[in-house]
Amino acid sequence: MDVPVRRRVFIGDVHGCLTELCDLEREADLSIRDEIVLVGDLVNKGPDSLGVLDWVDRMGARCIQGNHEAKLLQILRKSPAEQTEKEQRFLLQFRGFHEEAGRKVDAWPLWIEWPDVLCVHAGLEPGCAHLETMRRKSLLSIRTWDGKGEDLDRPGDPAWFDCLSWPVPVVFGHWAMRGLIDRPDVKGLDTGCVYGGRLTAWSPDEGRFWQVPARKTWKSL
């Protein structure tokens, strides 16, 4: 018999912070009965990317592909001889299981939709009425909008979410410098855990947030 879903819970950018993810699991009383959705950038920068992927399997969570998962796939498309020293260091965090990690993240979508909410990693591209017409680059990395989509992170330009109106609230991550964004139309959940901030979750069904502090600063901004 299928177990009914208790609630949906969205989790911001984890970046390998497994201990904090487990802290959040306890804080929000997460279980396999919840529909858990991670908004992307589960890997890289933090101490245990592989452990985070194992956590996803254990909890039966759903995941959006972020720019750091895209980076992993880009590296894996190269031969070892073509990879830079920095790219090879990136792969070391998977402790020899980078090919398996790549197969997992390659199956993740760029967005997940429900009738009342949309989840994407970075944001939506202004001027596009349909997700299918938006550029992959925008979905993975947009922060600001220059009117053309050439520079998606330029100081002084407006935030992407101030340049469009979407029919349902949009949940996203990717923008640690902005911190928690809590508006009726958008929920920004990247609160910079890997940089010594917090790891954040939000449930539209309970209308509440949970946050846990970083155990340490794992990466400098």
Secondary structure as GFF3:
##gff-version 3
##sequence-region A 1 221
A	DSSP	beta_strand	8	11	.	.	.	ID=ss1
A	DSSP	alpha_helix	18	27	.	.	.	ID=ss2
A	DSSP	beta_strand	35	38	.	.	.	ID=ss3
A	DSSP	alpha_helix	49	59	.	.	.	ID=ss4
A	DSSP	beta_strand	62	63	.	.	.	ID=ss5
A	DSSP	alpha_helix	67	76	.	.	.	ID=ss6
A	DSSP	alpha_helix	85	92	.	.	.	ID=ss7
A	DSSP	alpha_helix	98	106	.	.	.	ID=ss8
A	DSSP	beta_strand	111	114	.	.	.	ID=ss9
A	DSSP	beta_strand	117	120	.	.	.	ID=ss10
A	DSSP	three_ten_helix	131	133	.	.	.	ID=ss11
A	DSSP	alpha_helix	136	141	.	.	.	ID=ss12
A	DSSP	three_ten_helix	160	162	.	.	.	ID=ss13
A	DSSP	beta_strand	170	172	.	.	.	ID=ss14
A	DSSP	beta_strand	181	182	.	.	.	ID=ss15
A	DSSP	beta_strand	186	188	.	.	.	ID=ss16
A	DSSP	three_ten_helix	193	195	.	.	.	ID=ss17
A	DSSP	beta_strand	198	203	.	.	.	ID=ss18
A	DSSP	beta_strand	208	213	.	.	.	ID=ss19
###
